[in-house]
């Protein structure tokens, strides 16, 4: 190996600034390939709170990250779409723009409004195939100012067909995994634009069963590899009008019909857990409650998060916040917080500041 001469050695770069300048002036790198000195303050990931305090808590950053791709996954009926609509409402509340790509073609605008979405400001797209959905997403992130919070929701990964599938007959469909191939080609191309635009790309993906290999997230490896946050949702309990569990009501009314005034199911509880998180420690879990008449019960989620953080103490059935007794029982406490707006606001500030 030929050693460099003393003259050549004296021209070698010794500082980071000189290396950046040298690479920027290399015509083969065009614009310097985005080279610059890292800045911990400027490069900090910004987050937008969803308004669901338990969900914001499991992310570890107080909300959904901008300039990143994230995934809401889980079985059907797990509350993924409702949580996404709550996030849409949060972005709109902060002056942002929301683009909802409804590949399943079953978005309920009335339900969206119940979850706080300004329907008149919501942009809805019904692409004919996945390639069109990704072209729409790319155009949106390229043309939106980075200063404006942009949330793009693809609902869902499983529903979209590829262009080849749309053009083929029913008897001559493409080979196994056409959606995964489209995602593997499109997501790597899209990620740099998402990073530069400050947009949040939220994919809703169901759990897919693999033959003799358990379950996995639909969409192929690209969905798992390029996402920085994967939250898994699962329904685990039903909420009755009496506030009691169905198992308790069955014991009380053994052999008799449970009256609708007590046994009517008015909502459900959902477990939420981060199985991948590149912005905070993963595997945090909590609970989210959804009422079938009002959408996400944000007050209940705030109380639950405050209890998890130790801000609210429970002594028997009584909830206490500092010297204030919030109420007896979770349902009564939530009702009291809804009536006392100042106390609720103080509790929310304490939760989000911790």
N, C-alpha and C positions, 0 to 999 in steps of 0.2 A: 504494500500500500504506500502510495506516494504522500509524504508529509507536506503540509502547506509551507511555503516559503515565509521568511520573516515579514516580507512586505504584505503578503496575503493575510498573514495572521493579524497584522495591525489593523486590517480593514474589517475583521470579524466583529459582529454586533455583540455588545456586552450588556445592554439594558433593554427592558421591555418596550419602552417608548420608541427606541431606535428600530426594534424589530417590527413593531406595528407600522411605522412610517415606511420601512423598506418593503413590507408586503403590500401596503396600499399602493405604492408606486410601481408594482409589478403589473404590466399590462395584461398578463394572462389571468390575473385575478379580478379584472374588471373593476368593480367598486370596492375592492379590498375584502371581498367575501364577508362583509359585516364585521370586520376586525375593529376592536376598540378595547380600551382598558376596562376591566370590570369595575363596577361601582355598586357597593352593597346597598346604598340607599336607593339609587335609581333602578336597580334590578330587583328590588323587593317585590314579591308577588302581591298584587292587590286582590282583595276579596270583596264580594258583595254579599251581605247577610241575606238569607232567604226569608227571615221573619219567623222561621220554625227553630226555636232556640235549641231543641234537642238535636236537630239535624246539623245546625251550625256548630254545635259542640263536638259531634263525632268527626267533623272534618278537621278539627284541630286548629283551624285558622279563622274561625268565626264566620264562615260563609263559603261561597263557591269562588274558586280562583279565576281571575281574568287571564287571558292569553294562554289558556290551557284547554285540553280536551278531558272531559270527565264522563263517567258512565253511571247510570242508575240501573241496577240489575235486580233480578228476582223473579219469582213465579208470577203467573197471571193473578190479578187482583191483589197485588202487593202494595199498592199505593204509590207506585213510581210516577205515573202521569200526574196525580194530584200534587205530589211534591214538586214536580217540574212546573206545574202551573203556579204554585206558590212562589217559585223562583222567578218566573216570568213577571208576576206582580211586583216582586221586590226590585227587579231591574227597571220596570216602568216607573216605580215610585221615585227612583233616583235619577230620572230623566233619561233612562236608557231606552234601547230599541230591542224588541223581541220578535224573532222570526221563528214561527212554529211550522216545521215541515211535517205535515200530517200524512205520513205514508200509509197509515192504517185507515185513514178516512173515517174516523169515528170521534173526532174532537167534539165535545159537548160544550158549546159556548156558554150555556146557562151555568153549567158546573164551573167553567173557568171564571165566570163573573162572581160566583159564590166564594171563590178562593182569592178574590181581590184583583183579578185581571181586568184591565181597561180594554174591553173587547174592541172598541172602536179604534184603538191604537195598535192592536195586535195584527201582525202580518202573518197570514196563513198561506202555506204553499201545499199543493197536492200534485207532486211530481209524478209523471207517468212511469218513470223507472229510476233506479238508484243513481245512475250516471247524471240524470237531470238534477237530482237532489244535490249532488256534490257540486255541479256547476253553479247552481243557485247559491250554495253556501260560499263558494269561492268568490263569486261576484259580490256577495254581501260583505265579506270581510275586507275585500280590496277597496270598496267604495265608501265604507263607513269610517269616520274620523276616529283615531285612537282615543280621543278624549271622551267619546260617547260609549258608555257601557253597552255592549251588544251581546245578547244571548240568543244562540241558535239551538233549537231543540229538534232532534230527529227522532220521531216517534212512529215506528220503532225500527230497530235494526232488522228484526225478523220479517217485517211486513213488506219491505221494498223488493220488487223484482228487478232483475238486470235487463238491459236493453236486448240482450240475446234471448232471454226468456220471453220478453214481450213480442219479439219478432218471430219466434218459433211457434210451430203448431203444438197442440197438446200432446201429440204422439212423438214429437221430435224435440224434446227439451234438452238443454245443455247438460253436461256431465255434473257429477257431484260437486257441491260447494261453489256455485256461481257467485253468490253474494259475498262469500269470504274473499274470493279473488278480486272483486271490485273494491272491497274495503282495503285489501292489502295494497292495491295500486293507488287508490285515491287518498287515503289518510296520510301517507308520507308526503305527498305533494301538497296537501292542505295545511299541515302542521306549521310550516314557516310563515304562511300568511296569517294564521291564527295568532301566532306569537307576536308578529309585528303589529297587528291590528288591535290587540287588547281584547279580542272577543272571547267569549266562553262557548265552547261547543259541547253541548250536552246530548249524549246518546242514551236512549232508553232501550235496554236490551233484556230480553227474557232469558231465563235459564233453559239451556238445551241439554237433553239427555244424550249421552254417548253410549253406544252399545258396549256393554261389559266394561265401561270405564267411568261410571259415575256421571256427573253433570259438569257443564262448562258454560261460559258466557257466549252467547251467539255472536256471530260476526267475524269469527276467525281470530288469529293471533294478533293482527294489527290493532284490533280494538283493545286488547289487554295490554299490549306492549306500549302503545303511544298515549294511553290515558295516564294521567297523574293521580286520579282519584276514582276509585270504584266503590260505590255504596250499594250494599245488598239490602233489599226490602223484603219483609215477609210478614204476612198477617198471622197473628197468633191468638187473638182474643176478640170477643164481641162485646159491645157496650149496650146494656139494656136501659130502658127508661127508668127503672128503679135504682140503677147504679150498682146492682148486684150481678155477679156472674151467673151464667145460665145454670151451672152446676149447683149453685146455692139455691136458685129459684126452684129447681127440680126437687131438691130435698124439702123445701118449704111446702111445695104443692104436690107432694108424692101421690101419684094416682089420680091427680086432678089436672084440669087444664089451667095453664098459667094465664092469668088475665093480661090482655094487651096493655093495660095501664101500667103494668110492671114488667112484663116480659118482652115488650116490643123492642126489637133491635134497632137502635138509633145511630149506631156507629161501630167502629172497630179500632183495635190497637194494632200497631205495626212495629215490629222490631227493625232497627236500622243499624247497620254495622259496616265499617270500612274494612274491606279485605285487601285493599291496596291504597297506599297514601304516600306520595313522594314529597309532600309538603309538611307533614307532621307524623308522629307515631301512628301506625295503623292499628287495626283491631279494636278500636273504640266502638262501643255500642250504646244504644239508648232506645227510647220508645217514642213513637209519634201516634197521636190520636186524630182520627178523622171522623167527623160527624156527617151523617148522610144528608143533613139538611143545610149545614152551614159550611161544609168543607173542613179544612185543617183547623183543629181547635188550638189556635196559637196560645191562648191563655193557659190551657192545660199543659202544653209543651213547655211554657215558661216556668210554671210551677214545678214540673218534673225536673227540668234542668237545674232550677234553683235548689231543689232537694238533693240532686246528685252532687252539686258543688258545695253543699253544706251551708248555703246561705239561708235556707229554710229548714227548720228542725221540726220533726214530727214526734210528738209525745202522745202515744196512744193513737187516738183518732184526730188529735188537734194539731194544726199546722201553725208554726210561729215564725215570724220574721223579725228578728231583733226582739223588741219588747211588745210588738204588735201580734195579737192572735188573729190569724187570717180566717180561721173557720174550723168547723168540725167535719171531718170527712173531705175527701178530695172534691166531690161534686159541689158541696156547699162552699168550699174554699174558692173554687173556680168561679162560682156565681158571685161571691162577695168581691172577688178581684175585678170582675166585669163591671160591677156597680161602682167600685172605688177606683176611678181612672188614675188618680194621683199615686195611689199605692202601687197599682200595677205598673205604671211608668217607672217608679223608683225601683221596683223589683227587676224590671227589664234592663234598666241601666246598670244595676249591680251585676246582673248575669253577664251582660255583654262587655263589661269592663274587666271582668275577672279572667 
